Every structure is written in structure tokens, then in C-alpha cells.
Amino acid sequence: MNILDENILENQRQLLKSQRLRVYQIGYEVSRKGIQDEEIIPFLLTLRGPTLFTRDTDFYDRQLCHSRYCLVHLSVSRYEVATFIRRFSPHPEFDT
């Protein structure tokens, strides 16, 4: 399950969906708007095999590593998110 952080732009979400990539965004399809960062990890643990894509540097922390979810910190422009998610998703080492 590919989950976009709430701070990912709407047009990037729509672009991914138009490319037939199944994504769910926090505050739209999953969870609620305004969820705090510290609530996201417990939320991910309730899901089966989630991958969170975010630009939030708070998630760039080795201590957050866990076998039940994947965190992908995108250090790219907010307008390049869809491009990099699309490039990341079929990567052979990401095949979970």
C-alpha cells in the first residue's frame, strides 16, 4: 500500500493516479487531515505492508526503521515527487 504524506501536492497525487499507480494520501483516502507526525508511525503499524512517501525531514531518522513498514524520504522538489515515486516503485530491490 503506497501512502503519500499529507504535504504531497494534489497535482502530484493526481499525476500518480493518472499513471495507474495505486496511492492513498493521508487526509484524503486514509487517516484524517491534520494528523500529527508522531501519530503516523502507529497508524502505519495498523496497515499491511505500507510504504509512506514523504518530503518531511522529521521522517529521515534511522530510529524509525521497522520491518512492518517502509519510509521513503524524498529529498526532491515538491513538483518532482510523482516522477521519483514512479521511478522508485518498480525498483527490483524494493520488491516487497
Z-matrix of the N, CA and C atoms (Angstrom, degrees):
N
C 1 1.440
C 2 1.526 1 108.47
N 3 1.321 2 116.16 1 117.52
C 4 1.467 3 121.89 2 179.42
C 5 1.521 4 109.58 3 -90.57
N 6 1.311 5 115.92 4 119.90
C 7 1.460 6 121.58 5 -178.09
C 8 1.516 7 109.41 6 -116.69
N 9 1.317 8 115.41 7 131.37
C 10 1.464 9 121.57 8 176.36
C 11 1.514 10 108.54 9 -97.83
N 12 1.307 11 116.01 10 136.65
C 13 1.460 12 120.60 11 174.76
C 14 1.529 13 108.45 12 -62.94
N 15 1.291 14 115.68 13 156.26
C 16 1.462 15 121.46 14 -177.55
C 17 1.530 16 112.36 15 -60.64
N 18 1.333 17 117.27 16 -26.56
C 19 1.465 18 120.26 17 -176.07
C 20 1.534 19 113.72 18 -83.02
N 21 1.332 20 118.09 19 1.52
C 22 1.467 21 121.10 20 175.20
C 23 1.530 22 107.61 21 -75.60
N 24 1.317 23 116.66 22 133.62
C 25 1.461 24 121.34 23 -176.86
C 26 1.533 25 112.54 24 -62.47
N 27 1.315 26 115.18 25 145.45
C 28 1.468 27 122.64 26 178.48
C 29 1.530 28 111.85 27 -55.29
N 30 1.335 29 117.19 28 -43.12
C 31 1.467 30 119.02 29 -177.91
C 32 1.523 31 111.68 30 -65.76
N 33 1.317 32 117.94 31 -28.82
C 34 1.464 33 121.17 32 177.13
C 35 1.529 34 110.17 33 -71.67
N 36 1.318 35 116.16 34 -39.18
C 37 1.476 36 120.67 35 176.51
C 38 1.519 37 110.03 36 -63.75
N 39 1.315 38 116.85 37 -45.03
C 40 1.468 39 120.66 38 -179.72
C 41 1.531 40 111.24 39 -64.86
N 42 1.317 41 116.87 40 -37.25
C 43 1.462 42 120.69 41 177.89
C 44 1.527 43 110.88 42 -62.62
N 45 1.320 44 116.85 43 -44.24
C 46 1.467 45 120.52 44 178.20
C 47 1.528 46 110.99 45 -62.60
N 48 1.322 47 116.19 46 -42.67
C 49 1.463 48 120.06 47 179.29
C 50 1.527 49 111.18 48 -65.51
N 51 1.324 50 117.10 49 -36.83
C 52 1.464 51 120.13 50 179.03
C 53 1.527 52 111.00 51 -68.26
N 54 1.327 53 117.01 52 -22.04
C 55 1.465 54 122.11 53 176.85
C 56 1.528 55 111.17 54 -92.54
N 57 1.316 56 115.13 55 13.89
C 58 1.468 57 123.49 56 176.90
C 59 1.527 58 114.28 57 63.21
N 60 1.309 59 116.08 58 29.17
C 61 1.459 60 120.13 59 174.01
C 62 1.524 61 106.81 60 -94.98
N 63 1.299 62 116.17 61 124.49
C 64 1.464 63 120.48 62 -177.04
C 65 1.525 64 109.30 63 -78.43
N 66 1.320 65 116.52 64 109.78
C 67 1.464 66 122.50 65 179.23
C 68 1.520 67 109.44 66 -130.54
N 69 1.311 68 114.74 67 150.25
C 70 1.457 69 122.51 68 177.76
C 71 1.519 70 106.94 69 -128.94
N 72 1.320 71 116.80 70 131.55
C 73 1.462 72 119.07 71 -177.29
C 74 1.517 73 111.08 72 -106.31
N 75 1.326 74 114.15 73 136.57
C 76 1.457 75 120.44 74 176.25
C 77 1.526 76 108.43 75 -59.84
N 78 1.317 77 115.36 76 131.84
C 79 1.456 78 120.78 77 -179.56
C 80 1.518 79 113.35 78 91.99
N 81 1.315 80 117.51 79 -9.26
C 82 1.466 81 121.86 80 178.34
C 83 1.525 82 109.61 81 -120.00
N 84 1.321 83 116.99 82 -73.14
C 85 1.464 84 120.30 83 -178.46
C 86 1.528 85 113.12 84 -93.20
N 87 1.319 86 117.99 85 -24.97
C 88 1.470 87 121.15 86 179.91
C 89 1.524 88 110.07 87 -133.18
N 90 1.319 89 114.87 88 153.56
C 91 1.452 90 122.88 89 178.24
C 92 1.526 91 111.64 90 57.69
N 93 1.320 92 117.28 91 -147.15
C 94 1.467 93 121.07 92 -177.00
C 95 1.516 94 110.12 93 -138.15
N 96 1.320 95 115.06 94 157.95
C 97 1.470 96 119.94 95 176.74
C 98 1.520 97 108.83 96 -65.74
N 99 1.317 98 115.58 97 143.71
C 100 1.461 99 120.55 98 175.79
C 101 1.512 100 114.99 99 81.09
N 102 1.330 101 117.58 100 9.12
C 103 1.470 102 119.16 101 178.07
C 104 1.532 103 108.37 102 -58.90
N 105 1.307 104 115.73 103 137.19
C 106 1.464 105 121.34 104 -178.88
C 107 1.531 106 110.23 105 -79.65
N 108 1.324 107 116.42 106 152.28
C 109 1.464 108 121.56 107 -179.29
C 110 1.525 109 111.92 108 -52.66
N 111 1.314 110 117.10 109 -43.26
C 112 1.464 111 120.03 110 -176.99
C 113 1.533 112 112.43 111 -69.06
N 114 1.322 113 118.76 112 -13.44
C 115 1.462 114 122.24 113 177.14
C 116 1.530 115 112.24 114 -91.05
N 117 1.317 116 116.81 115 -14.51
C 118 1.469 117 120.14 116 -175.25
C 119 1.525 118 111.84 117 -70.97
N 120 1.319 119 118.28 118 -42.66
C 121 1.470 120 120.42 119 -178.88
C 122 1.534 121 110.75 120 -61.47
N 123 1.338 122 120.33 121 -49.43
C 124 1.472 123 118.69 122 176.44
C 125 1.535 124 112.10 123 -59.82
N 126 1.329 125 117.24 124 -34.35
C 127 1.466 126 120.37 125 176.72
C 128 1.529 127 110.40 126 -64.27
N 129 1.331 128 118.18 127 -44.21
C 130 1.462 129 121.66 128 179.32
C 131 1.526 130 111.25 129 -59.64
N 132 1.325 131 116.29 130 -35.92
C 133 1.463 132 120.54 131 -179.13
C 134 1.523 133 112.69 132 -68.01
N 135 1.311 134 118.27 133 -15.66
C 136 1.466 135 121.21 134 177.55
C 137 1.526 136 111.80 135 -85.60
N 138 1.335 137 116.93 136 -9.90
C 139 1.459 138 121.63 137 -176.75
C 140 1.524 139 110.68 138 -101.01
N 141 1.320 140 115.24 139 164.32
C 142 1.465 141 120.13 140 179.58
C 143 1.525 142 110.09 141 -98.42
N 144 1.331 143 116.96 142 109.21
C 145 1.458 144 122.91 143 176.10
C 146 1.515 145 115.91 144 60.97
N 147 1.334 146 118.97 145 45.82
C 148 1.461 147 119.92 146 -178.80
C 149 1.523 148 113.40 147 -77.55
N 150 1.314 149 115.04 148 151.11
C 151 1.461 150 122.81 149 171.66
C 152 1.514 151 106.95 150 -123.90
N 153 1.320 152 116.99 151 119.34
C 154 1.463 153 121.92 152 178.68
C 155 1.517 154 109.28 153 -98.35
N 156 1.323 155 115.86 154 123.11
C 157 1.461 156 122.35 155 174.18
C 158 1.523 157 107.51 156 -101.35
N 159 1.318 158 116.33 157 124.98
C 160 1.458 159 120.57 158 -176.97
C 161 1.523 160 111.02 159 -146.03
N 162 1.328 161 114.84 160 156.97
C 163 1.468 162 121.39 161 171.91
C 164 1.532 163 109.70 162 -106.84
N 165 1.309 164 116.90 163 -0.15
C 166 1.461 165 123.58 164 -176.95
C 167 1.531 166 110.05 165 -73.93
N 168 1.319 167 116.65 166 116.18
C 169 1.469 168 120.95 167 -177.21
C 170 1.532 169 112.85 168 -66.47
N 171 1.328 170 118.20 169 -15.14
C 172 1.469 171 120.10 170 176.68
C 173 1.529 172 111.28 171 -62.99
N 174 1.319 173 117.39 172 -24.04
C 175 1.463 174 121.19 173 -179.78
C 176 1.528 175 112.37 174 -89.58
N 177 1.308 176 117.01 175 -2.11
C 178 1.461 177 121.01 176 176.57
C 179 1.527 178 107.59 177 -87.20
N 180 1.323 179 114.72 178 73.99
C 181 1.464 180 121.56 179 -173.61
C 182 1.532 181 108.58 180 -147.09
N 183 1.306 182 116.18 181 117.90
C 184 1.465 183 121.38 182 -177.41
C 185 1.529 184 112.45 183 -58.43
N 186 1.320 185 117.91 184 -27.36
C 187 1.469 186 121.60 185 -179.79
C 188 1.526 187 112.15 186 -67.43
N 189 1.315 188 117.46 187 -15.58
C 190 1.463 189 120.62 188 179.88
C 191 1.528 190 112.78 189 -86.96
N 192 1.329 191 117.13 190 -2.27
C 193 1.470 192 120.62 191 179.37
C 194 1.527 193 110.25 192 -61.71
N 195 1.337 194 115.28 193 138.40
C 196 1.460 195 120.76 194 -179.34
C 197 1.520 196 108.23 195 -156.30
N 198 1.309 197 116.85 196 148.89
C 199 1.466 198 120.79 197 -177.64
C 200 1.529 199 113.24 198 -76.54
N 201 1.332 200 118.70 199 -12.51
C 202 1.462 201 120.64 200 -176.03
C 203 1.526 202 114.38 201 -96.91
N 204 1.311 203 117.81 202 -1.61
C 205 1.460 204 120.84 203 176.28
C 206 1.522 205 108.93 204 -152.55
N 207 1.332 206 114.62 205 168.98
C 208 1.457 207 120.64 206 177.27
C 209 1.528 208 107.84 207 -126.43
N 210 1.315 209 116.50 208 133.31
C 211 1.463 210 121.71 209 175.17
C 212 1.516 211 108.48 210 -110.87
N 213 1.325 212 115.96 211 126.49
C 214 1.455 213 120.69 212 177.82
C 215 1.518 214 107.45 213 -118.29
N 216 1.337 215 115.46 214 109.86
C 217 1.458 216 120.17 215 177.81
C 218 1.521 217 107.47 216 -91.33
N 219 1.329 218 115.73 217 119.77
C 220 1.460 219 121.85 218 -178.89
C 221 1.524 220 109.28 219 -98.80
N 222 1.302 221 116.14 220 110.46
C 223 1.457 222 121.08 221 178.14
C 224 1.529 223 108.08 222 -97.05
N 225 1.331 224 114.11 223 65.27
C 226 1.462 225 122.15 224 -177.40
C 227 1.529 226 108.88 225 -136.04
N 228 1.315 227 115.92 226 168.12
C 229 1.457 228 121.14 227 176.20
C 230 1.527 229 109.98 228 -60.20
N 231 1.314 230 116.90 229 149.21
C 232 1.467 231 120.15 230 -179.67
C 233 1.519 232 112.48 231 -63.37
N 234 1.329 233 116.72 232 -16.76
C 235 1.464 234 121.51 233 178.42
C 236 1.527 235 112.54 234 -92.08
N 237 1.325 236 117.49 235 -3.57
C 238 1.460 237 122.14 236 -179.77
C 239 1.527 238 112.85 237 -108.44
N 240 1.306 239 117.40 238 0.99
C 241 1.458 240 121.72 239 -174.96
C 242 1.526 241 111.90 240 -56.10
N 243 1.315 242 117.45 241 -50.14
C 244 1.469 243 120.64 242 -177.53
C 245 1.525 244 111.41 243 -59.68
N 246 1.305 245 116.76 244 -41.36
C 247 1.468 246 120.74 245 179.89
C 248 1.521 247 111.08 246 -60.29
N 249 1.320 248 117.59 247 -45.35
C 250 1.453 249 120.56 248 -177.24
C 251 1.524 250 112.71 249 -75.15
N 252 1.325 251 117.90 250 -32.99
C 253 1.469 252 119.63 251 174.73
C 254 1.523 253 109.16 252 -65.37
N 255 1.309 254 116.13 253 -42.32
C 256 1.472 255 120.93 254 179.34
C 257 1.539 256 110.73 255 -62.73
N 258 1.310 257 117.78 256 -37.95
C 259 1.470 258 121.85 257 179.03
C 260 1.533 259 111.54 258 -73.75
N 261 1.307 260 116.86 259 -32.84
C 262 1.467 261 122.44 260 -177.46
C 263 1.532 262 111.74 261 -75.10
N 264 1.318 263 117.57 262 -42.29
C 265 1.464 264 122.91 263 -170.34
C 266 1.525 265 114.51 264 -55.82
N 267 1.329 266 121.17 265 -44.67
C 268 1.466 267 118.03 266 -178.34
C 269 1.529 268 114.45 267 -86.02
N 270 1.322 269 118.18 268 5.62
C 271 1.457 270 121.11 269 -177.79
C 272 1.537 271 109.66 270 -58.80
N 273 1.336 272 118.01 271 131.56
C 274 1.462 273 121.44 272 -176.12
C 275 1.525 274 114.68 273 -59.04
N 276 1.307 275 117.77 274 -33.11
C 277 1.476 276 119.30 275 -179.92
C 278 1.511 277 112.30 276 -78.61
N 279 1.322 278 117.74 277 -7.41
C 280 1.460 279 121.70 278 177.84
C 281 1.525 280 110.46 279 -95.88
N 282 1.285 281 119.08 280 -1.19
C 283 1.458 282 123.05 281 -176.89
C 284 1.528 283 110.07 282 -68.06
N 285 1.323 284 115.88 283 92.39
C 286 1.466 285 120.77 284 -179.02
C 287 1.498 286 110.50 285 -90.10
